[in-house]
Amino acid sequence: MATRFDWAEQIAEKLIQQSLTSIANQIQTLHVGPEAGQARVPMVVFNPLTSTRTDLVTASAQLVGSLEEFSIVDASGKPTPHQVLKRQGAEFATLELGRDEVLGLAALVEMIAGLGLAVQEIHIGRVGETAHIDVTLIQQGQTDPALVANAQCQITALLAEDTVRTFRVRAHQANTVEFHFVAEQVPGCGFKTYFVVPRERQPGTGAEQDATRSVSSQPETAEVLTDQFRMENEFLAVEIHPEDGTLTVWDKATGTVFVGLHRFVDGGDRGDEYNYCPPEVDQVVAGPTSPPEVTWLERGPARWAVQIRQKYRLPASLNDQRTARSEQVLDVPITSQIELCRGTRRLDFDTEVENQARDHRLRVHFPTPVHTAFSEAESSFDVVRRPLRAAGDTVDWVEQPVPTHPQKAFVDVSDGRVGLLVANRGLPEYEVLQEPDGRSTVALTLLRCVGWLSRDDFPRRKGHAGPALETPEAQCLGRHKFQYALVPHAETWQSALQEAHAFNTPLRAVLTGEHPGTMPHVQSLLALQGEGLVLSAVKLAEEGDSIIVRFFNPTDQPRVARLRTWILPRSADLVNLAEEPTHPLVVDGAGWIVVETRGRQIVTLRLTF
């Protein structure tokens, strides 16, 4: 199945890139005005959610020399915070020439052509008595003679100034740069255009010093002092405790403090692929063997990231009788990257586990101060409320009820005043534990490692649930990566729903060229208004040329949905899930379609253009 999943993902990614590139090519990106002609790279940021959002974007671009020190601005010229993650390129030559020697630039270009390279850009600037000539080269193509002639004219003008004494010439390949930036207020189901532009150099510094500075993300090991491992943005403050790797998080909006977050807890598992079951004598491991190694990876201004490396010493497997965990132990490395971005109410985690142990369950715990009797988790077209207390007299049941439950994008605990939402990417199981003092702890399952499809020798279930086959690959040995996030919030899960879906559907940046177009720099292609409504699908109809738009109301309360598309539809119909029409809808003069929805209702529309 892993191979088939890879195929599906590769095909989908290719189609997504083709579709987004097709839209980007229709956007007006030509530069007009006094600065027209300077190097810049347009990028279009796409938001697949219906709500306007601010979030982090990661992009990669090949940048010429004049863009080596760059800013990222929107169409109005407003800069946004960014930081460089990685640069890759090749240096060919760095020369310091006198006034007479610099006239040989044309000969240098001829020599470069003889090496099979072409000149992409010649950028000339001046700092004090030194002129800087930056020559960007590419592997394929031909050098434009006009480019060299223009550079010669600029050099001649500099030579006419007696104050210029030296010329520093640098020849290099265009750098491929990977970077983060904060995309602000990207419209729902739409896009916003940004530009990579040159940043003015300051005399004696080599780079501009401002709020959008480029920050290297090369790791630096910090001293193990609590006050050094603190991250903070507009919404959250986070402190990493180096003695055990847990976190304290302050929600600035509500004043709620969450202590002891992100603790890994591992216990034995004598069950099978159908049911979890602990051994009769379990050994729970809830802490690393020694204080973890904590390292700063990024320190803003767009994102702050800390890496925590720790080792858990786990029993190697169950004993021969499968009644307890074995005495043999081994070390299991766990590495987590904790990320806080500017402009978001979310704390993101990227965890990697090198699993060599068998017959166990690994979870990560998030304690909360919340007292509640139920959990709420996203399901298909719904958010399901489940009691924390299990069923009562179940002795005669064939299968004992379990406290773990399925989820899609998130699970949430709240008392109606404050709460904590735990979002995930592809981690379908959770449990909410009720502590002795009544507080709730969310336990997110990372791994269940078992060796049988079905067994009939454990008390949680009578008899087999399937064939009694050994499944050694279900021990999940090897490297695994997990992604999840925390969203502290006020009131209920509805106030954090947007962040949960934002974590699962990141913004995407697509690079494009400078070209004319019929679409503006910022545009929403589809607007859906109505508290708590979730867009489920936008697709071609199975028959005809219509577009199907599907959304649902996961709340108990009726909602009024208002929907509008960028291009006015000729007609709109309410249809069922088989796309069969039930009755027509009115498109008003402003293009809005109004639909009254019941609680827990799925609504499907067919739009014809």
C-alpha positions as CSV (number, residue, x, y, z in Angstrom):
1,M,0.0,0.0,0.0
2,A,2.9,2.4,0.7
3,T,3.9,2.2,-3.0
4,R,0.3,2.9,-4.1
5,F,0.1,5.8,-1.7
6,D,3.3,7.3,-3.2
7,W,1.8,6.9,-6.7
8,A,-1.4,8.7,-5.7
9,E,0.5,11.5,-4.0
10,Q,2.9,12.0,-7.0
11,I,0.0,12.2,-9.5
12,A,-2.0,14.6,-7.3
13,E,1.0,16.8,-6.7
14,K,1.7,17.0,-10.5
15,L,-1.9,17.9,-11.2
16,I,-1.9,20.5,-8.4
17,Q,1.2,22.2,-9.8
18,Q,-0.1,22.2,-13.3
19,S,-3.4,23.8,-12.2
20,L,-1.9,26.4,-10.0
21,T,0.7,27.3,-12.6
22,S,-2.1,27.7,-15.2
23,I,-3.9,30.2,-12.9
24,A,-0.6,32.1,-12.1
25,N,0.1,32.5,-15.8
26,Q,-3.2,34.5,-16.1
27,I,-2.2,37.0,-13.4
28,Q,-0.9,40.5,-14.3
29,T,2.7,40.5,-13.0
30,L,4.4,43.0,-15.4
31,H,6.3,45.7,-13.6
32,V,5.4,49.2,-14.5
33,G,6.7,52.5,-13.2
34,P,10.1,54.1,-12.6
35,E,11.6,50.8,-11.3
36,A,10.5,48.7,-14.3
37,G,13.3,46.6,-15.6
38,Q,14.9,45.7,-12.3
39,A,15.3,42.0,-11.4
40,R,12.4,40.6,-9.5
41,V,10.6,37.2,-9.2
42,P,6.8,37.1,-8.9
43,M,5.2,34.4,-6.6
44,V,1.5,33.6,-6.3
45,V,0.4,32.3,-2.9
46,F,-2.7,30.1,-3.0
47,N,-5.1,29.5,-0.1
48,P,-7.5,26.5,-0.5
49,L,-9.6,27.3,2.5
50,T,-12.7,29.5,2.5
51,S,-11.4,31.9,5.2
52,T,-8.9,34.7,4.7
53,R,-5.7,33.7,6.5
54,T,-2.2,34.7,7.4
55,D,0.3,31.9,7.5
56,L,3.9,30.8,6.7
57,V,4.9,29.8,3.1
58,T,8.0,28.0,2.0
59,A,9.3,28.6,-1.5
60,S,12.4,27.9,-3.6
61,A,13.7,30.1,-6.4
62,Q,16.8,30.5,-8.5
63,L,17.9,34.1,-7.9
64,V,20.4,36.2,-9.9
65,G,23.1,38.2,-8.2
66,S,21.1,41.4,-7.8
67,L,18.6,39.4,-5.7
68,E,21.2,37.7,-3.5
69,E,20.1,40.2,-0.7
70,F,16.4,40.4,-1.2
71,S,13.1,41.5,0.3
72,I,9.7,40.0,-0.3
73,V,6.9,42.5,-0.9
74,D,3.3,42.4,-2.0
75,A,1.9,44.3,-5.0
76,S,1.6,47.5,-3.1
77,G,5.3,47.3,-2.1
78,K,4.6,46.4,1.6
79,P,7.4,44.1,2.9
80,T,6.7,40.9,4.8
81,P,9.1,39.0,7.2
82,H,11.2,36.3,5.6
83,Q,14.2,34.1,6.4
84,V,16.6,32.1,4.3
85,L,16.8,28.4,4.9
86,K,19.3,27.2,2.4
87,R,21.4,28.5,-0.5
88,Q,23.0,26.4,-3.3
89,G,25.2,27.8,-6.1
90,A,28.7,27.7,-7.6
91,E,31.3,30.4,-7.4
92,F,33.6,30.7,-10.5
93,A,35.8,33.7,-9.8
94,T,36.3,36.8,-7.5
95,L,38.6,39.4,-8.8
96,E,39.7,42.9,-7.6
97,L,40.7,45.0,-10.6
98,G,42.1,48.5,-11.1
99,R,40.7,51.2,-13.3
100,D,42.7,50.1,-16.3
101,E,42.0,46.4,-15.9
102,V,38.3,46.6,-15.7
103,L,38.0,47.6,-19.4
104,G,38.7,43.9,-20.2
105,L,35.2,42.9,-19.2
106,A,34.3,42.0,-22.8
107,A,37.2,39.6,-23.0
108,L,36.1,38.0,-19.7
109,V,32.6,37.4,-21.2
110,E,34.3,35.7,-24.3
111,M,36.2,33.4,-21.9
112,I,33.0,32.5,-20.1
113,A,31.3,31.6,-23.3
114,G,34.3,29.3,-24.1
115,L,33.5,27.4,-20.9
116,G,29.9,26.6,-22.1
117,L,28.3,29.2,-19.8
118,A,26.2,32.3,-20.6
119,V,25.7,35.6,-18.8
120,Q,22.2,35.9,-17.3
121,E,22.7,39.2,-15.5
122,I,25.4,41.9,-14.9
123,H,24.6,43.9,-11.8
124,I,26.7,47.0,-11.1
125,G,26.6,48.9,-7.9
126,R,28.9,51.2,-5.8
127,V,29.8,51.4,-2.1
128,G,32.2,54.2,-1.3
129,E,35.4,54.0,-3.5
130,T,34.6,50.5,-4.7
131,A,32.4,49.5,-7.6
132,H,30.9,46.0,-7.4
133,I,30.3,44.1,-10.7
134,D,28.2,40.9,-10.1
135,V,28.0,38.5,-13.1
136,T,25.4,35.8,-12.8
137,L,26.0,32.8,-15.1
138,I,23.7,30.0,-16.4
139,Q,24.6,26.6,-17.8
140,Q,22.5,26.9,-21.0
141,G,21.6,29.8,-23.3
142,Q,23.4,32.6,-25.0
143,T,24.8,35.9,-23.7
144,D,22.8,38.9,-24.9
145,P,25.3,41.3,-26.5
146,A,23.1,44.2,-25.3
147,L,23.6,43.1,-21.8
148,V,27.4,43.4,-22.1
149,A,27.2,46.7,-24.0
150,N,25.0,48.2,-21.3
151,A,27.4,47.0,-18.6
152,Q,30.3,48.6,-20.5
153,C,28.4,51.9,-20.6
154,Q,27.9,51.8,-16.8
155,I,31.6,51.0,-16.2
156,T,32.6,53.9,-18.5
157,A,30.4,56.2,-16.5
158,L,32.1,55.0,-13.2
159,L,35.5,55.4,-14.7
160,A,34.6,59.0,-15.4
161,E,34.3,59.5,-11.6
162,D,37.7,59.9,-10.1
163,T,36.4,58.8,-6.7
164,V,36.0,55.1,-7.9
165,R,39.4,53.4,-7.2
166,T,38.8,49.7,-7.4
167,F,36.4,47.3,-9.1
168,R,35.4,44.0,-7.5
169,V,34.2,41.5,-10.0
170,R,32.3,38.3,-8.9
171,A,31.3,35.6,-11.4
172,H,28.9,32.9,-10.1
173,Q,26.1,30.6,-10.9
174,A,22.5,31.7,-10.0
175,N,21.8,30.7,-6.4
176,T,18.9,28.4,-5.7
177,V,17.5,29.7,-2.4
178,E,14.9,28.1,-0.2
179,F,13.1,30.5,2.2
180,H,10.1,31.1,4.4
181,F,7.9,34.2,4.4
182,V,4.7,35.3,6.0
183,A,1.8,35.7,3.6
184,E,-0.7,38.1,5.1
185,Q,-4.5,38.1,4.5
186,V,-4.6,35.7,1.6
187,P,-8.3,35.6,0.5
188,G,-10.3,32.4,0.9
189,C,-10.2,30.0,-2.1
190,G,-8.0,32.5,-3.8
191,F,-4.5,33.9,-4.2
192,K,-2.3,36.9,-3.4
193,T,0.8,37.9,-5.4
194,Y,4.2,38.6,-3.9
195,F,7.5,39.6,-5.4
196,V,11.2,38.9,-4.6
197,V,12.9,42.2,-5.1
198,P,16.5,43.5,-4.5
199,R,17.3,45.0,-1.1
200,E,19.4,48.1,-1.0
201,R,22.9,47.5,0.4
202,Q,24.1,49.9,3.2
203,P,27.7,51.2,3.0
204,G,30.0,49.1,5.1
205,T,27.4,46.5,6.0
206,G,26.7,44.6,2.8
207,A,23.0,44.3,3.6
208,E,20.1,46.3,4.6
209,Q,19.1,46.0,8.3
210,D,15.4,46.1,8.8
211,A,12.5,44.0,10.0
212,T,12.5,41.8,6.9
213,R,16.1,40.7,7.3
214,S,17.2,37.4,6.0
215,V,18.1,35.1,8.9
216,S,20.3,32.0,8.5
217,S,18.8,28.8,9.8
218,Q,22.1,27.0,10.5
219,P,21.7,25.3,13.9
220,E,23.6,26.6,16.9
221,T,23.7,24.7,20.1
222,A,22.5,26.8,23.0
223,E,23.3,26.5,26.7
224,V,20.9,24.5,28.7
225,L,19.2,27.4,30.4
226,T,15.4,27.6,30.6
227,D,15.1,31.3,29.8
228,Q,17.1,30.8,26.5
229,F,14.5,28.5,25.0
230,R,11.5,30.8,24.8
231,M,9.5,31.6,21.7
232,E,6.8,34.2,21.4
233,N,4.5,35.7,18.8
234,E,1.3,37.8,18.9
235,F,-0.8,35.0,20.3
236,L,1.4,32.5,22.2
237,A,4.4,32.3,24.4
238,V,6.3,29.0,24.6
239,E,8.9,27.8,27.0
240,I,10.9,24.6,26.5
241,H,12.1,22.9,29.7
242,P,15.5,21.4,28.9
243,E,15.5,19.0,31.8
244,D,12.8,16.8,30.2
245,G,11.8,18.4,26.9
246,T,8.3,19.3,27.9
247,L,6.7,22.7,27.2
248,T,4.7,25.4,29.0
249,V,2.4,27.4,26.7
250,W,0.7,30.7,27.6
251,D,-2.4,31.7,25.6
252,K,-2.3,35.5,25.5
253,A,-5.9,35.9,24.6
254,T,-7.4,34.0,27.5
255,G,-4.5,34.0,30.0
256,T,-4.6,30.2,30.2
257,V,-1.3,28.4,31.0
258,F,-0.7,24.8,29.8
259,V,2.1,23.0,31.7
260,G,3.9,19.8,30.9
261,L,2.9,19.6,27.2
262,H,4.5,17.2,24.7
263,R,5.5,14.3,26.9
264,F,6.1,11.0,25.2
265,V,4.6,8.0,27.0
266,D,5.2,4.4,25.9
267,G,3.5,1.2,27.2
268,G,3.3,-2.5,26.2
269,D,0.8,-3.8,23.7
270,R,-0.1,-7.5,23.5
271,G,-3.1,-7.0,21.2
272,D,-3.3,-7.4,17.4
273,E,-4.1,-5.2,14.4
274,Y,-7.8,-5.0,15.5
275,N,-7.5,-4.3,19.3
276,Y,-5.1,-2.7,21.7
277,C,-4.5,-4.6,24.9
278,P,-1.8,-3.9,27.6
279,P,0.1,-6.8,29.1
280,E,-1.0,-8.0,32.5
281,V,2.2,-6.5,34.0
282,D,3.0,-3.3,32.0
283,Q,6.0,-1.1,32.2
284,V,5.2,2.5,31.2
285,V,8.1,4.7,30.1
286,A,7.3,8.4,30.5
287,G,10.6,10.2,30.2
288,P,14.0,10.2,28.5
289,T,17.0,8.4,29.9
290,S,18.9,11.8,30.3
291,P,18.2,15.5,29.7
292,P,17.6,16.0,26.0
293,E,19.7,18.1,23.7
294,V,18.0,21.3,22.9
295,T,19.1,23.4,19.9
296,W,17.9,26.6,18.2
297,L,17.3,26.1,14.5
298,E,15.6,29.4,13.5
299,R,15.2,32.6,15.4
300,G,12.7,34.6,13.3
301,P,11.6,37.0,12.1
302,A,9.1,34.8,10.2
303,R,9.5,31.6,12.2
304,W,11.1,30.4,15.4
305,A,12.2,26.7,15.6
306,V,13.8,24.6,18.3
307,Q,15.0,21.0,18.0
308,I,14.7,18.6,20.9
309,R,16.7,15.4,20.6
310,Q,16.1,12.7,23.3
311,K,16.4,9.0,23.8
312,Y,13.8,6.7,25.4
313,R,15.0,3.4,26.8
314,L,12.3,0.9,26.0
315,P,11.8,-2.9,26.5
316,A,12.7,-4.6,23.3
317,S,9.4,-6.6,23.1
318,L,7.1,-8.7,25.2
319,N,8.4,-11.7,27.2
320,D,7.9,-15.2,25.8
321,Q,4.6,-15.6,27.7
322,R,3.3,-12.2,26.4
323,T,2.3,-11.3,30.0
324,A,4.9,-8.5,30.5
325,R,7.5,-6.5,28.7
326,S,11.0,-8.1,28.3
327,E,13.9,-7.2,30.5
328,Q,16.1,-6.5,27.5
329,V,16.0,-2.8,26.7
330,L,17.2,-0.6,23.8
331,D,17.4,3.1,23.0
332,V,14.8,4.7,20.7
333,P,15.8,8.2,19.5
334,I,13.0,10.8,19.3
335,T,13.7,14.1,17.6
336,S,11.1,16.9,17.6
337,Q,11.2,20.3,15.8
338,I,8.9,22.8,17.5
339,E,7.8,25.8,15.3
340,L,6.1,29.0,16.1
341,C,5.2,31.3,13.2
342,R,4.4,35.0,13.1
343,G,0.7,35.7,12.6
344,T,-0.7,32.3,13.6
345,R,-2.3,30.9,16.8
346,R,-0.8,27.5,16.2
347,L,2.3,25.7,17.6
348,D,3.5,23.1,15.1
349,F,5.5,19.9,15.8
350,D,7.5,17.7,13.4
351,T,8.6,14.5,15.2
352,E,10.8,11.7,14.0
353,V,11.1,8.3,15.8
354,E,13.7,5.7,15.0
355,N,11.7,2.7,16.3
356,Q,13.5,-0.6,17.0
357,A,11.2,-1.9,19.8
358,R,8.3,-4.4,19.3
359,D,5.0,-4.9,21.0
360,H,4.4,-1.4,22.3
361,R,2.3,1.7,21.9
362,L,3.9,5.2,21.7
363,R,1.8,8.3,22.4
364,V,2.4,11.9,23.1
365,H,0.5,13.6,26.0
366,F,-0.8,17.1,26.2
367,P,-2.1,17.9,29.8
368,T,-4.7,20.8,30.1
369,P,-6.3,22.6,33.0
370,V,-9.7,21.9,31.4
371,H,-12.4,20.0,33.4
372,T,-14.8,18.3,31.0
373,A,-16.9,15.1,30.7
374,F,-16.4,14.7,26.9
375,S,-14.1,15.1,23.9
376,E,-15.0,16.5,20.5
377,A,-13.3,15.2,17.3
378,E,-13.7,15.8,13.6
379,S,-15.2,12.9,11.7
380,S,-16.5,12.6,8.1
381,F,-18.8,15.6,7.6
382,D,-19.2,16.0,11.3
383,V,-17.6,16.8,14.7
384,V,-18.5,14.1,17.2
385,R,-18.9,14.5,20.9
386,R,-17.9,11.5,23.0
387,P,-18.1,10.9,26.8
388,L,-14.8,10.3,28.6
389,R,-16.4,7.8,31.0
390,A,-16.6,4.3,29.5
391,A,-19.7,2.1,29.5
392,G,-20.6,0.4,32.8
393,D,-21.2,-3.3,33.2
394,T,-19.5,-4.9,30.2
395,V,-18.2,-8.2,31.6
396,D,-20.4,-10.3,29.3
397,W,-19.5,-8.3,26.2
398,V,-17.6,-10.2,23.5
399,E,-15.4,-7.1,23.0
400,Q,-14.6,-4.7,25.8
401,P,-15.1,-1.0,25.0
402,V,-11.9,1.0,24.5
403,P,-11.3,4.7,25.5
404,T,-9.5,5.4,22.2
405,H,-11.4,7.0,19.4
406,P,-11.0,7.8,15.7
407,Q,-10.4,11.4,14.4
408,K,-9.8,13.2,11.2
409,A,-8.1,16.7,11.4
410,F,-8.4,17.3,15.2
411,V,-9.6,16.5,18.7
412,D,-10.6,19.2,21.2
413,V,-11.2,19.5,24.9
414,S,-12.9,22.6,26.3
415,D,-15.1,23.7,29.2
416,G,-17.0,26.3,27.1
417,R,-14.7,29.0,28.3
418,V,-11.2,27.8,27.2
419,G,-9.8,24.8,25.5
420,L,-7.0,23.1,23.6
421,L,-7.3,21.7,20.1
422,V,-4.8,19.1,18.9
423,A,-4.6,19.0,15.1
424,N,-2.8,16.2,13.2
425,R,-1.8,15.1,9.7
426,G,-2.7,11.4,9.3
427,L,-2.8,10.3,12.9
428,P,-6.3,8.8,13.3
429,E,-6.4,7.8,17.0
430,Y,-6.7,9.7,20.2
431,E,-7.7,9.3,23.8
432,V,-8.6,11.9,26.4
433,L,-7.5,10.9,29.9
434,Q,-9.2,12.2,33.0
435,E,-6.6,12.9,35.7
436,P,-7.3,12.2,39.4
437,D,-8.0,16.0,40.0
438,G,-10.4,16.1,37.1
439,R,-8.1,17.7,34.5
440,S,-8.1,16.4,30.9
441,T,-5.0,15.2,29.1
442,V,-5.1,14.5,25.3
443,A,-3.1,11.4,24.3
444,L,-2.3,11.3,20.6
445,T,-1.3,7.8,19.3
446,L,1.9,7.9,17.2
447,L,2.7,4.1,16.9
448,R,1.0,0.8,17.7
449,C,3.5,-1.9,17.1
450,V,2.1,-5.5,17.0
451,G,3.1,-8.7,15.3
452,W,-0.3,-10.4,14.5
453,L,-3.3,-9.7,12.4
454,S,-5.5,-11.5,14.9
455,R,-4.9,-13.3,18.2
456,D,-7.3,-15.0,20.6
457,D,-5.3,-14.9,23.8
458,F,-5.9,-11.5,25.4
459,P,-8.8,-10.4,27.6
460,R,-10.0,-7.3,25.6
461,R,-11.8,-9.5,23.1
462,K,-13.1,-13.1,23.0
463,G,-11.9,-15.1,20.1
464,H,-10.4,-14.0,16.8
465,A,-11.4,-10.9,14.8
466,G,-9.7,-12.2,11.6
467,P,-7.2,-14.7,10.3
468,A,-4.4,-15.7,12.8
469,L,-1.6,-14.5,10.6
470,E,1.8,-13.1,11.7
471,T,2.4,-9.6,10.4
472,P,6.0,-8.7,11.2
473,E,5.8,-5.4,9.3
474,A,3.1,-4.3,11.7
475,Q,5.8,-3.9,14.3
476,C,6.6,-0.6,12.5
477,L,10.3,-0.9,12.8
478,G,12.4,1.9,11.2
479,R,12.0,5.6,10.9
480,H,8.7,7.4,11.2
481,K,7.7,11.0,10.9
482,F,4.7,12.6,12.6
483,Q,3.2,16.1,12.2
484,Y,0.7,17.6,14.7
485,A,-0.1,21.0,16.2
486,L,-1.6,22.7,19.3
487,V,-4.2,25.5,19.2
488,P,-5.1,27.0,22.6
489,H,-8.4,28.9,22.3
490,A,-11.4,30.5,24.0
491,E,-14.9,29.0,24.0
492,T,-15.3,25.8,22.0
493,W,-13.6,24.0,19.0
494,Q,-15.5,26.2,16.6
495,S,-13.1,29.1,17.4
496,A,-10.1,27.0,16.5
497,L,-11.5,25.1,13.5
498,Q,-9.8,27.4,11.0
499,E,-6.4,26.8,12.5
500,A,-6.9,23.0,12.4
501,H,-7.8,23.0,8.7
502,A,-5.0,25.5,8.0
503,F,-2.5,23.0,9.5
504,N,-3.8,20.3,7.2
505,T,-3.9,22.5,4.1
506,P,-0.8,24.7,4.0
507,L,-0.6,27.7,1.7
508,R,1.3,27.0,-1.5
509,A,3.6,29.4,-3.4
510,V,4.0,29.1,-7.2
511,L,6.8,31.0,-9.0
512,T,5.9,32.6,-12.2
513,G,7.4,35.1,-14.7
514,E,6.6,38.7,-15.5
515,H,3.8,38.7,-18.0
516,P,0.5,40.5,-18.8
517,G,-2.7,38.9,-17.5
518,T,-6.5,39.3,-17.1
519,M,-6.5,38.6,-13.4
520,P,-5.6,41.0,-10.5
521,H,-2.8,40.5,-8.0
522,V,-5.3,39.5,-5.3
523,Q,-8.5,37.5,-5.9
524,S,-11.0,35.2,-4.2
525,L,-12.3,32.6,-6.7
526,L,-15.0,31.3,-4.3
527,A,-16.5,32.9,-1.2
528,L,-18.4,30.9,1.4
529,Q,-19.9,32.7,4.3
530,G,-21.6,31.2,7.4
531,E,-20.2,30.5,10.8
532,G,-18.6,27.0,11.1
533,L,-19.4,25.9,7.6
534,V,-16.7,23.7,6.0
535,L,-16.0,23.5,2.2
536,S,-15.7,19.8,1.2
537,A,-15.3,19.7,-2.6
538,V,-15.1,21.9,-5.7
539,K,-15.1,19.6,-8.7
540,L,-16.3,19.1,-12.2
541,A,-19.8,17.6,-12.4
542,E,-19.9,13.9,-13.3
543,E,-22.1,14.9,-16.3
544,G,-22.1,18.1,-18.3
545,D,-19.9,21.2,-17.9
546,S,-21.1,22.3,-14.5
547,I,-19.1,22.8,-11.3
548,I,-20.1,21.0,-8.1
549,V,-19.6,22.8,-4.8
550,R,-20.1,20.8,-1.6
551,F,-20.0,22.1,2.0
552,F,-21.4,20.9,5.4
553,N,-22.5,22.3,8.7
554,P,-20.7,20.4,11.5
555,T,-22.6,22.2,14.3
556,D,-26.0,21.5,15.9
557,Q,-27.3,24.9,15.0
558,P,-28.9,26.0,11.6
559,R,-26.7,28.3,9.6
560,V,-27.4,30.6,6.6
561,A,-24.8,29.9,3.9
562,R,-23.9,32.6,1.3
563,L,-21.8,31.5,-1.6
564,R,-20.4,33.6,-4.5
565,T,-18.0,32.7,-7.3
566,W,-15.5,35.0,-9.1
567,I,-17.4,34.6,-12.4
568,L,-21.2,35.0,-12.2
569,P,-22.9,31.6,-12.7
570,R,-25.7,31.4,-15.3
571,S,-27.7,29.1,-13.0
572,A,-27.5,27.3,-9.6
573,D,-29.2,24.2,-8.4
574,L,-29.4,22.3,-5.1
575,V,-28.5,18.7,-5.9
576,N,-28.2,15.5,-3.8
577,L,-24.9,13.5,-3.4
578,A,-25.6,11.7,-6.7
579,E,-25.7,15.2,-8.3
580,E,-29.3,14.9,-9.2
581,P,-31.2,18.2,-9.0
582,T,-33.7,18.8,-6.2
583,H,-34.7,22.5,-6.8
584,P,-33.2,25.6,-8.4
585,L,-31.6,28.4,-6.4
586,V,-31.6,32.2,-7.0
587,V,-28.4,34.1,-7.9
588,D,-29.0,37.7,-6.8
589,G,-27.7,40.8,-8.6
590,A,-24.4,40.7,-6.6
591,G,-23.8,37.1,-7.5
592,W,-24.7,35.7,-4.1
593,I,-26.5,32.3,-3.6
594,V,-28.2,31.9,-0.2
595,V,-29.0,28.5,1.2
596,E,-30.4,27.7,4.7
597,T,-28.7,24.7,6.2
598,R,-29.7,22.5,9.1
599,G,-27.4,21.3,11.8
600,R,-25.2,18.4,10.6
601,Q,-26.4,18.9,7.0
602,I,-24.3,18.2,3.8
603,V,-25.2,20.7,1.0
604,T,-24.3,20.2,-2.6
605,L,-24.7,22.8,-5.3
606,R,-24.3,22.6,-9.1
607,L,-23.2,25.8,-10.8
608,T,-23.4,26.3,-14.5
609,F,-21.5,29.1,-16.2
